[in-house]
């Protein structure tokens, strides 16, 4: 009997990951990819990306090791904010295709075992939505679908209800003569805020969620969730003191327009809806991911209210190319891992449609190191289209500018706030329009570097950003990357290194040199690593390449390069067997 127990103990120690693997759900370790549909692939030559174009490139997701993709809005819209101003929450905009096209996309993705996630934009609609047109007229239940206030008259002049400022600059209120009232718009004037204190509106939005679930959608990325509710009484917000410009979003402290408790309560209602849907259909989890630019306390709170995860914007908001290794450790890794609830799933976002690309923000030589960090930390990795090949921001002239945030800032200031540079078309190859379209007249200009920086060239090259990315997504599938512990350290001031370790699995070591120059590195402060390590993958400009052997105690890392190291297989196996027998001997003695 004791022998049986010993054999079982040996198996548990040496194969613990087998048991752990069965506990995770499909989304908890996914490599998630954000598609900006206008810029991904144009199938009909009109210069704008579309659904058929996305379907034609599904094999790219498979080849890149992507488990799920999320589509920025494809709904009916006048495109003032390029889809984030929605005129119908249950229709496809003709510029992207038809509902049949979308259904075909979902079916094709599922055949490849790739999940499809949609943007859900609950905070506002377009002024072109029928709900808003009826609300202006005060018709029936629609009268209360939006946030209306009468405001006041001072010295014969109509004055907004309070001092709230729009994210897109200027007052957050616009007066409508027909209604004799002001409507709230925390974003563009054409994006009136919906009133979630109205039960009829709440039900309308729940119905929209179910509509898309019935179409086969696997979950939602929820846009601008901190803005969903406003404080009762609509009080003035205290001045921040950061600017004297009342049109600047930073003019006030956001005590009344952001992170209100009811926003979290609505998340709970949506989570209940998703769970109940899964129970009555196929028992497959449908997920909610929250876009919430807020402090760590408000961010973590979404877990408690049912979000599968709020996006972790640490790499986007807290650090940049000037940040030190210690900055990244403290402001990104520690800030998240030391605050995330014990049983919650982490996630790591290094880019999106609202922020400069990784190659521009951190420097083109750091692309691989940044991908290593995000793809090999625990939980979900989030990749913005083009980051897998190191695409860079495309400078846009004032004449080419389309983003309402840039247009609203004027010709003198547009470049500092426009998001167009990060939305240029995907660079598929060196043909016309980088293979994005058959026309060179694309909705935004293609980057000038597309003839040399493109996916086709990187697939053919012996070493490339894309091949590093593929190696990383392959490694993500191992149990140690899914469930291993994290131990991060700063080495010599400029190097950030972390290990992923799990009993029964070969450890992973990620080393990122953020300095411009080559540095000497020792990993002796990490316990349990063998004396010799093997380079699994390396930045494209690294002096060390895949397969090279290095001493744990002393090796060099090129400036701005990243390395992923593994134990020598023979050494690891011998060490593992030794550890297992030591545990068994201890058991026998007691």
Secondary structure, DSSP 8 states (H G I E B T S, - for coil): -HHHHHHHHHHHHHTHHHHHHTT--TTTT-EEEEE-HHHH--SSSSSS--HHHHHHTHHHHHHHT--EEEE---EE---SSTTSS-SEEEEE-TTT--HHHHHHHHHHHHHTT-EEEEEE--SB--TTSHHHHHHHTT-GGGGGSB-EE--EEETTEEE-SS--B-TTSSBSEEEETTTTEEEE-SS-TT--BB-TTSHHHHHHHHHHHHHHHHTT--EEEETTGGGS---TT-----B-SS-S-TTSGGGB--SSSSS-HHHHHHHHHHHHHHHHHHHHTT----EEEE---S-HHHHHHHHHTT-SEE---IIIII--TT--HHHHIIIIIIHHHTTS-TT---EEE---TTS--HHHHT-GGGHHHHHHHHHSSSSEEEEETTGGGT-------TTT---HHHHHH-TTTHHHH--GGG-------SSGGGGS-SSS--SS---GGGGTSSHHHHHHSSS-HHHHHHHHHHHTTSHHHHH-EEEEEEETTTEEEEEEE-TTS--EEEEEE-SSS-EEE--TTSTT--SEEEEEEE-TT-SS-TT-EEETTBEEE-TT-EEEEEE-HHHHHHHHHHHHHHHHHHHHH-
